[in-house]
């Protein structure tokens, strides 16, 4: 029987509450300290993020240019939507605008560049 959120899950939620979006490595550094986290600490951070994501308490924005997932709280996910993903009205979900197709490129690089930038 679970006794609630563990230390890593609480640390992840606290870090995302203070800073709007972070990738997995930045979250591991926030939870374990910037100089003393290891690969196993990053694995436990990913496990906590998977569990929080399954509960709907964190939102994955996609990947950054380094290949790490970028996370935020669900309350701010709408504010961090890239400009090429717009809502037509409140009833329809966001649809990708064909910016990448217009440039002849896939949308993956646009999303990674957007998630890497700290606008």
C-alpha positions in Angstrom: 0.0 0.0 0.0 1.4 3.4 -1.0 2.0 6.0 1.6 1.9 8.9 -0.8 4.5 10.7 -2.8 8.2 9.9 -2.2 11.0 12.3 -1.9 11.8 12.3 -5.6 8.2 12.9 -6.6 7.9 15.8 -4.1 11.1 17.2 -5.4 10.0 17.0 -9.0 6.7 18.8 -8.2 8.5 21.5 -6.2 11.0 22.1 -8.9 8.4 22.4 -11.6 6.4 24.7 -9.4 9.4 27.1 -9.1 10.6 26.9 -12.7 8.1 26.6 -15.5 9.6 23.8 -17.6 12.6 21.5 -17.1 14.0 18.5 -18.9 14.7 15.3 -17.1 18.4 16.0 -16.4 17.6 19.4 -15.0 15.0 17.9 -12.7 17.5 15.3 -11.5 19.9 18.1 -10.7 17.2 20.0 -8.9 16.2 17.0 -6.8 19.7 15.6 -6.0 21.9 18.7 -6.2 23.7 20.1 -9.2 27.0 18.4 -8.6 26.3 15.1 -7.0 23.6 13.3 -9.0 24.4 10.1 -10.8 22.9 8.0 -13.6 20.9 6.0 -11.1 19.5 9.2 -9.7 18.4 10.2 -13.2 16.7 6.8 -13.6 14.8 7.3 -10.4 13.8 10.8 -11.5 12.5 9.3 -14.8 10.5 6.6 -12.8 9.0 9.3 -10.6 8.1 11.3 -13.7 6.4 8.3 -15.4 4.3 7.8 -12.3 3.4 11.5 -12.0 2.5 11.5 -15.7 0.3 8.5 -15.3 -1.5 10.3 -12.5 -1.9 13.4 -14.6 0.2 15.6 -12.3 2.9 16.5 -14.8 2.7 17.1 -18.6 5.3 16.1 -21.2 6.0 18.8 -23.8 8.1 16.6 -26.0 11.9 16.4 -26.4 14.6 19.1 -26.5 17.6 19.1 -28.8 19.6 17.0 -26.4 17.1 14.2 -26.5 15.7 14.7 -23.0 12.0 15.0 -22.3 10.7 18.4 -21.3 8.2 18.5 -18.4 5.8 21.1 -16.9 2.8 21.2 -14.7 -0.6 20.7 -16.4 -1.8 24.1 -15.4 0.9 25.8 -17.5 0.9 23.4 -20.4 -1.4 25.6 -22.4 0.9 28.6 -22.0 3.9 26.6 -23.3 2.2 25.4 -26.5 4.4 26.3 -29.4 3.1 29.0 -31.7 2.5 26.6 -34.6 0.1 24.6 -32.5 -2.9 26.8 -32.1 -6.5 26.3 -30.9 -9.2 27.3 -33.3 -11.7 27.6 -30.5 -12.2 26.3 -26.9 -13.9 23.1 -28.1 -11.3 21.8 -30.5 -7.9 20.4 -29.4 -4.7 22.0 -30.7 -3.9 20.9 -34.3 -0.4 21.3 -35.8 -0.2 24.0 -38.4 1.8 22.9 -41.4 4.8 25.2 -40.8 7.3 22.3 -41.0 5.5 20.9 -44.1 5.6 24.4 -45.7 9.3 24.5 -45.1 9.7 20.9 -46.4 10.9 19.7 -43.0 9.5 17.5 -40.3 7.9 19.1 -37.2 10.2 17.2 -34.9 13.1 19.6 -35.2 10.8 22.6 -34.5 9.5 21.0 -31.3 13.0 20.2 -30.1 14.2 23.7 -30.8 11.2 25.2 -29.1 11.7 23.0 -26.0 15.4 23.8 -25.9 14.9 27.6 -25.9 14.0 29.2 -22.6 11.6 31.9 -23.8 
